[in-house]
Amino acid sequence: MASEDLVSVRQRLENLKKNPRYVPMPLDNIVPDKEAKPIGEGELTFGKLLQQKIDKVIKKIELIKEKMKTSDTFMNHFYDLKNAEKEFLGLLGQAEEKHVTFPSTFAKKIDEIKGNIRSKIR
């Protein structure tokens, strides 16, 4: 290497200062994101948590029913459906014990599924 190829550290820093690859924005110019607002009242109460669990089980039941319609192995999905329905009824039992009230649209959905389960039992 020739001495002409060698550049001092000071020279490199001056070159970087003249031609920076990335210049961060000053902190004064950064606009903060909107504050994350909590959902609903802002508290995760037992009722809301139970509603989320019930909604999850409802989706699980609907998914299993779709699989039963398209699959050849009906009986395997039948037992999964029965277990999901038992879990659903168990969660509804917890809601009744704690006197949890649900929104009207969600309550209608619960009643519809509960009616379907009850009609199968009889």
C-alpha positions as CSV (number, residue, x, y, z in Angstrom):
1,M,0.0,0.0,0.0
2,A,1.2,3.4,-0.8
3,S,1.1,6.2,1.7
4,E,-1.2,8.0,-0.6
5,D,-4.0,5.5,0.1
6,L,-3.8,5.9,3.8
7,V,-6.1,8.5,5.2
8,S,-5.9,9.8,8.8
9,V,-8.8,9.4,11.2
10,R,-9.3,13.2,11.3
11,Q,-9.6,13.2,7.5
12,R,-12.1,10.4,7.5
13,L,-14.3,12.1,10.1
14,E,-14.2,15.4,8.2
15,N,-15.3,13.5,5.0
16,L,-18.1,11.8,6.9
17,K,-19.2,15.2,8.2
18,K,-19.3,16.6,4.7
19,N,-21.2,13.6,3.2
20,P,-23.1,11.8,6.0
21,R,-24.8,8.5,5.0
22,Y,-27.6,8.9,7.5
23,V,-28.7,12.0,9.4
24,P,-31.1,11.4,12.2
25,M,-34.0,13.8,12.6
26,P,-33.7,16.2,15.5
27,L,-35.9,15.2,18.4
28,D,-37.8,18.5,18.2
29,N,-39.2,17.6,14.8
30,I,-40.4,14.1,15.7
31,V,-44.2,14.1,16.1
32,P,-45.3,11.6,18.8
33,D,-47.7,8.9,17.8
34,K,-51.2,9.2,19.2
35,E,-51.5,7.8,22.6
36,A,-52.9,4.3,22.7
37,K,-56.4,4.6,24.1
38,P,-57.8,1.7,26.1
39,I,-60.7,-0.3,24.7
40,G,-64.0,0.5,26.2
41,E,-63.8,1.7,29.7
42,G,-60.1,1.1,29.9
43,E,-60.4,-1.8,32.4
44,L,-60.2,-5.5,31.7
45,T,-63.0,-6.6,34.0
46,F,-64.1,-10.2,34.6
47,G,-67.1,-9.6,32.3
48,K,-65.0,-8.5,29.4
49,L,-62.5,-11.3,29.9
50,L,-65.3,-13.8,30.1
51,Q,-66.9,-12.3,26.9
52,Q,-63.6,-12.7,25.1
53,K,-63.3,-16.4,26.2
54,I,-66.9,-17.1,25.1
55,D,-66.3,-15.4,21.8
56,K,-63.2,-17.5,21.2
57,V,-65.1,-20.7,22.0
58,I,-68.0,-19.6,19.6
59,K,-65.5,-19.2,16.8
60,K,-64.0,-22.6,17.7
61,I,-67.4,-24.2,17.5
62,E,-68.1,-22.6,14.1
63,L,-64.7,-23.7,12.8
64,I,-65.4,-27.3,13.9
65,K,-68.8,-27.3,12.3
66,E,-67.2,-26.1,9.0
67,K,-64.7,-28.9,9.2
68,M,-67.4,-31.4,9.8
69,K,-69.2,-30.3,6.6
70,T,-66.1,-30.6,4.4
71,S,-64.3,-33.6,6.0
72,D,-64.7,-37.3,5.6
73,T,-63.9,-38.1,9.2
74,F,-67.1,-36.8,10.8
75,M,-66.7,-38.6,14.1
76,N,-63.3,-37.1,15.0
77,H,-64.7,-33.7,14.7
78,F,-67.9,-34.7,16.5
79,Y,-66.0,-35.3,19.7
80,D,-64.1,-32.0,19.3
81,L,-67.5,-30.3,18.9
82,K,-68.9,-31.9,22.0
83,N,-65.9,-30.8,24.0
84,A,-66.1,-27.2,22.7
85,E,-69.8,-27.1,23.5
86,K,-69.1,-28.3,27.1
87,E,-66.5,-25.6,27.4
88,F,-69.0,-23.0,26.1
89,L,-71.7,-24.1,28.6
90,G,-69.2,-24.1,31.4
91,L,-68.2,-20.5,30.6
92,L,-71.9,-19.5,30.5
93,G,-72.3,-21.2,33.9
94,Q,-69.5,-19.0,35.3
95,A,-71.2,-15.9,33.8
96,E,-74.5,-16.8,35.5
97,E,-72.8,-17.4,38.8
98,K,-71.1,-13.9,38.7
99,H,-74.2,-12.2,37.3
100,V,-72.3,-10.9,34.2
101,T,-74.4,-9.1,31.6
102,F,-73.4,-9.0,28.0
103,P,-74.3,-6.5,25.2
104,S,-77.6,-7.3,23.4
105,T,-76.0,-8.4,20.1
106,F,-73.6,-10.7,21.9
107,A,-76.4,-12.1,24.1
108,K,-78.5,-12.9,21.0
109,K,-75.5,-14.8,19.5
110,I,-75.1,-16.7,22.8
111,D,-78.8,-17.6,23.0
112,E,-78.8,-18.8,19.4
113,I,-75.8,-21.2,20.0
114,K,-77.2,-22.3,23.3
115,G,-80.5,-23.1,21.7
116,N,-78.7,-25.2,19.1
117,I,-76.8,-27.1,21.8
118,R,-80.0,-27.7,23.9
119,S,-81.9,-29.0,20.9
120,K,-79.2,-31.6,20.2
121,I,-79.3,-32.8,23.8
122,R,-83.1,-33.5,23.8
